[in-house]
Amino acid sequence: MKGVISELTARAARLFGDEVALSVIGGSKLTFAEIEHRTACFAGGLAARGVERGDRVVLHVPNGWEWIIAYYAIARLGAVVVPANILLSPSEVAFVIADAEATAVILPCARLAPVVCELGENARPMFIAHGGSDGGEPTTAAFDAVLDGTPFGVIDVQPQDLFTIGYTSGTTGRPKGAMLSHRNVFGSAAHTATIHVRQRGETVLTALPFPHVYGCAVVNAAFLVGMRLALIERFDAGIALASIAAERATLFEGVPTMYYQMLAHPSITATDFSTLTRCTVGGQTIPTAKIEEAVNRFGCPILELWGMTEVAGPAASHSPYWPAVHGSIGVPFPTMEARINDLDDPNGEAPPGVPGELSVRGSLVMNGYWRNPAATAAVLDEHGWLATGDVAERDLQGYLRIVDRRKDLIITAGYNIYPAELEQALALHPAIAMAAVAAVEDPEKGELAKAFIVLRPDAVCDEAELREHCRRHLASYKVPRLFAFVDDLPKTSTGKIMRRALRKAALPSAPAN
């Protein structure tokens, strides 16, 4: 195999055949051979409707077998997958369609086709409706009709060919489309499978959204090594805990908020974790106290990893065989380099133990942003170094630790405060299920740190207690000046806590229990 995604299902069917590839919790099961057959047929249906090599196809359906079939069918044709999370609004999807100049769009239902088409300015692609063609435009085809296509062979593509355009979350203006090759996407999955020692016959349980590069790497790694993918279509802590035991999962993968919710769920004390051999967590920093609590509860290593859209998924992690270094993202994958740039001098490197901006270089780095050379030049230099926007530090053993996002830095009366450090301290309090810290404007000091707190069920805590707790763990200038007790925290479509939403407006406070 030459390292391209287009060949993945055919190879998996050849090697793993009638073994179960996908188990949807509460739903259907499909073998590797069945997925390969449906992929070939769907590719044939797309080809019959004019989708060709190099065409961009927006994939905007929920997690499920349909997403997997469509993804690999697009790859099979040599076309370009443009993932769009199912939680995006019609206007957000319309922007992606127009910007990518999509030839086809696979939507959850035909009703959205005219809406998205109208919002997409001059875009008039073919719409394929996952939920049927219930009153859609003439250019709308039903998913099942496309699935009835004549089986299509695998088009020969090269590792350097464009495979996917992954749009960023758009935290600062319009999202940008990261151009990722087959080599990028395949490499992230292959390195992830290798570092985490993923093996044939194992079961990986996840609810990660497939359009996100983390979720996509989980799917591709499973097909690469022959793991069974047990899928929770929408994350629910109780269902996740029950499924770990019922599916005899050997690996669970999620973002920090999933672990927070599982640790706070009442059924965790009765959950059987005996089959788990390791878990992974990524997408955002997670307090060390929560990692240690999860390790004690789950009875296995929790492997922190780091990645981003611009590197096609995970690009640094731990191995279950390495000594645990909680609070660290491990080391870069093979073929990747990491450098910590001085925050005041981008041309200089920060010494070990000193925070700086993380830059990476290597085989997983994107080719640039789709038709946006200015944005590309702002983050990718002539030597191939990608500025990630993450503040990190390297210890004497070479392990990397993410301090925070550079744009989330809070400056109070000239002092630099990283929200993640405050969140680490807050997580040590036994009453706290989740905490996030963001800046609020202050006329005297510029910015103040405000902590938003979600308590565990039936926990009792007040502001005075939390302030005293923080004083025991933080320098006085780092102690949050404001506290708000809330029922939940705003999250992105991938489950990350949205500090930018906390900055914009204070959430309505829930009474402290």
Secondary structure, 3 states (H helix, E strand, C coil): CCCCHHHHHHHHHHHHCCCEEEEECCCCEEEHHHHHHHHHHHHHHHHHCCCCCCCEEEECCCCCHHHHHHHHHHHHCCCEEEECCCCCCHHHHHHHHHHHCCCEEEECCCCHHHHHHHHCCCCCCEEEECCCCCCCCCCEEEHHHHHCCCCCCCCCCCCCCEEEEEECCCCCCCCCEEEEEHHHHHHHHHHHHHHCCCCCCCEEEECCCCCCHHHHHHHHHHHHHCCEEEECCCCCHHHHHHHHHHCCCCEEEECHHHHHHHHHCHHHHHCCCCCCCEEEECCCCCCHHHHHHHHHHHCCCEEEEEEEHHHCEEEEECCCCCCCCCCCCEEECCCEEEEEECCCCCCCECCCCCCEEEEEEECCCCCCECCCHHHHHHHECCCCCEEEEEEEEECCCCCEEEEEEHHHCEEECCEEECHHHHHHHHHCCCCEEEEEEEEEEECCCEEEEEEEEEECCCCCCCHHHHHHHHHHHCCHHHCCCEEEECCCCCECCCCCECHHHHHHCCCCCCCCC
